[in-house]
Amino acid sequence: MRPTTRRPRTEASLLTRLRRHCERVLAALELPDRFDLADVQARLPAFTGRPLRVVLAAQTFPAPSGAWLRTASGDVIVIDRDASPLHRDHILAHELAHILLGHDQPDGGTTAAILPDLDPAVVHGVLARRCCRDTEEREAELLASLIMVRVTSPAEAAAAGAMTDRPLRAYLALQRLRPLWRDFAEPYDDIALERPRRRDDLLGWRDLDLRLYRRIIEICDGYRALRRFVIEETAVAAPSGQRRPCIGEHLLREAVALHRARLRKASAASPPVSARTAVSWAAPTPTRESESGSGLAVELARLVAHARARRYARAQAACAFCPAPAETC
């Protein structure tokens, strides 16, 4: 049964205050109308007076997906190399946001779990990405989202052609992803930046680009939390009474593997050590609609395909955990 608790109204006012502050910080950077993360990253040394280095490293959950380390020689940002391209960009934006917001760092006691090759003695402070666990994390997550919406919007507008139908496209995509978000992001207390009521989600037409971007990133965070429970799917057979969705075989295997991982996590069943992951975390499979698009378009097309296969994948996953023979499920 799904939790029915929602964040109180005071949380909404907190998010409003955080957003105003984040927008002031973003405006102070005086970025051009069209920019990318490299432009933000290039401004950091002048902002902090310290050089910045970005490192890709394997980060297995529950290790954080990213971290900002302050060392004697400068700042180091560590990013999970197995995340998808869009997710990696967001993790980088999140850590840049911590620096821009001037957040304090605790001591370097967690350095070994994040970057084992780095001598803890040279680390003055560590701030790991923990999604939305506290006010500072939520503020960094919000600023990162505002930055990424501005980074991705020009590319999306160019890919979409005419601008007139973009709000409608964003709204429809937002609604298509809601069931997937409820399966993979809502159950985690620290993933969702906010939890909109169904009525507000259906009737709200404000901030569609930001809301859609947040939904995509929160599903990606939910997927990452399940990574250690995913087992490779070599074949997908249709359960009784279920029509096979018209999506690529690889995307269908991904969807089934993720739903089985969700049930495996809920039942505390660990996959065998020899199991290989079924999900191409570092390179989502392009679809016909997204091959020429941006990282956001590729990730969105992938998640929409997973959403189309949701009912089928849930039936497949249930068969795997059902005591009856698969052909009678």
N, C-alpha and C positions, 0 to 999 in steps of 0.2 A: 504494500500500500504506500502511495506516495506521501511525503510529508506535506502538510497543509499550511505550515507556518510560513509567513512572509516577513521580510524585514519591515520594521515599523516605519511610520511616516517620518519620524526624525531622521531615519537613514536616507530618505529621499532628499530631505533638506541638506543633509551632510554632502551628498553627491552633488547637489546644486552648488554649494559653496566650493567644493573641491574643483568642480569644472570651471568656475569663474577664475579661481587661482591659476589653474592649468592654462587657461586661455590667455591670461596675462603673461605667464612665463613664455608661452609660445610666441606671443606678439613681440616680446622683448628681444627675441632672436632676430627679428627683422628679416625673415626668410622671404625669398621671392614667391610669386604666386605658384610657380611650378618648381618643385625641389624634390630631392630624394634623400634617403638616409645618409648618404655620403656627405651631403651639404651640412646636415646637423652634426655629424661626426667631426667634420672639419672645423666646426666652431668650438668644439669642446676644449682643446688645449688653450685657446685664448681665454675661455671662460673660467677654467680651473687653474691655469698656469702649470699643468702637468701633461706630459705626453700620454696618448691613449693607444692601447693595443687590443685587438679583438682576436680571440682564440676559439676555434671549434674543437670540442672535446666530447667524448661519449659520456652521457649523463643518464644513467638508468634510474627510473623512478623507484623509490621516492626521493632520489637526489633532485635538487632543483633544476629546472630547465635552463636557467641562466644565473649568472652571478656577477657582481661588480667587486673586484678586489683592488684595494689601494695599497700599492707597494712602495718601497723606498724610491724606485725609479719611475713611478708613474701609475696610471690606472690600467687595469686589465679587465676586460669583459669576456666572460666565458659563456659560450652558447652551445646548447645540445646539437651536435652535428647530425643526429639522426632525425631531427624535426624536418618538416616540409619547408620549402623555401619561404613561403609566406610566414609560417610560424617562426622560423629563424629570424626573419626581419622584425617581427613583433617582439621577440625576446630581446633583440638588440635595442629596439626602441624603448623597451621597458627599462633596461639598465641605463641607457642614456638619460631617460626621464629621472631616474634616481639622482644622477649627477646634477642635472639642471635644477632639480628641486632642492638640492642641498641637503639631502637626507643623511642622517648620522649612520655610521657603520659600527656594528659590534666588533669584538676582537676577532682575530683570524683563526679561532679554534676549529672551524668547519672547513678549513682549506683543503685538508687531505681528501675529503669526500668530493670536492669539486675539481681540483687540479692536483693530483697526487705528486706530480713531478716538481711542483713549486715548493721551495723551502718555506715553511711556515714562519721562520724567523724574519723574513723580509716582508711579510704581509702585515700591514698596520690595521686593516679592517676589511670585513667581508659583509656584503649585503646580497643575499640570495633571493631569486624570484620565487615567491610563494603565493602567486596570484592575488587573492583578495582577503588575506587573513587579517590584516590590520589596516589602519587608516593610511599609513605611508605606502603600503603595497597597493591599496586601491587608488591612491592618488597617482602613483607611478603608472599603474595599469591604464588609468583614464587618460593621462597625458600621452602615453604611448599610442593609445587608440586614436586620439585626436591628430597626432602626427601622422600615423599610418593612413588615416582616412584622407588627409590632404596629399599624401604621397601617391596613393593608389587611384584617387578620383580622376586625375587627368588621363591616365592610361585607360581607365574604364570608360571614360567619355569617348575617347578616340576609338576604342574597340566597339562601342555600342553604336557609333555613328551619330544619328540624330539624338539630340538631348531631350526631346519632348517626352519620351516614354521611359526615361531612366527612373523616375520615382515609382512608376508602376512596376517596372522590372524588379526594383529593390524590394518593394512591398511583397510581391508574389514570392520572391526567393526567401524572404524573411519567414513567410507563413509555411513554405514548403519545408524549411529546416526546423520548424518548431518541434515536431515529434522527435526528430533526431536529437535536438537539444535537450528535450525532456528525458530521453534515455541516457545520454552520455555526459551531460553537464549539470543539469539540475540536481541530481543526487549528491553532488559534492558541495559541501558548505563553502569551500574556499575558491571555487572556480567562477561562479557567476558574479559579475559586478553588481547587477541588480536582478530581481526576479519579478518581471511584469505579470500582472494578472492577465488571464486569457482575454478578458474584455478590452483592457487597455492595449494589449498587443494587437488585437484585431482592428480596433477603431483608431489607433494612433497613427498619424501620418507625419509626425515630426521626427527629425533626426534619423531618417530611414537609412542613410549611408552608414552612420555610426552604429545604429542598432544591428544592421546586417553584418557589419564588420565584427562587432562584439560576438554575435551568435556564431560566426565562423570560428573565431579564435577560441571561444569557450568549448566548442565541440572538439577542436584540435587538442585543447588541454585535457579534455575527458578521454580522448583516444590515447593520449600519452600515458595517462594514469593506468590504462589497461594493457600497455605494451607488453609487460612481462607475463600476461595471461594469454597472449595470442598464440595459437598454434596454426601452422600452415594448413590451408585447405587445398587438397589436391583435386577434388571433384565436388561438384554441387549437383545433387539430384533433386528433382521437384517433389516436395511433400505432397501427400494426398490432398486433392482439392485446391492446390495452389498453382496459379499460372506463373510461369517463369517470366520475370520482368525483362524488358528489352534494353538491357545495358550490357556492356562488355563483360566477358567472362572473368577477367582479372578484378574488375570493380565488384562483381557479384561475389567472388570469393572473399574479397576484403570485407564486404558488408556482413557476410555470414560469420567470418572469423571474429569480427568485432563483437557481434551479438553473442556469440558463444563465449568470448572472453568476459563479457559483462556478466553472464550467468556463472561462469567459472569463478570470478571474483566474489560474487554474492554468496556462492556456496563454499568459499574458502578452499577451492580445489586448485592446486598448482599444476601447471603443464609440465610434462617431462622435460628434463634438462636438455635433451637432444632436440627438442622441438625448435623449428625455425619460424621466424615471424612471417606472417602472410601479408603484412602491410608494407608497402614501399614508402616508409616514412620520409625518406630523404627526397623522393621523386614521385609525387602523385601522378598517376597515369593520366595523360592528357586525353580529352575527348574531342570529338569532331568540332564541338562548339568552342573549345577553349585553346586549341593548339596555337592560335596566333594571339592569344590574350596575355594579360599580365599574370603575376603570381596569384593575385586575388581571383581572377577569372578561372584559372586552373583549379584552385582549391574549391571555389564555389561549385564548379561543374562536377567535381569529384563528390562533394558532399550531397549535392542534389541527386546524383546517381545513387548514392547510399540511401537517401531518403526514399527514392522511388522503389528501392528493393527492401525497404524496412519490414513490411508485413511478411514478405517471403523469407527474409533472413531471420526474423523472429521465430517463424514456424520451423525453419531449419535448426535454429539454436535449441528450441524447445525439444525437438526430436532427439537431439544429442543427449539431453538430460532426462529423457522419458524412459521409464522401464519397459514400455511396450516396444515391439519391433518397429523399426523406422517406417516400414511400408503401411503400418496401421495407425500411425500418429495422425 
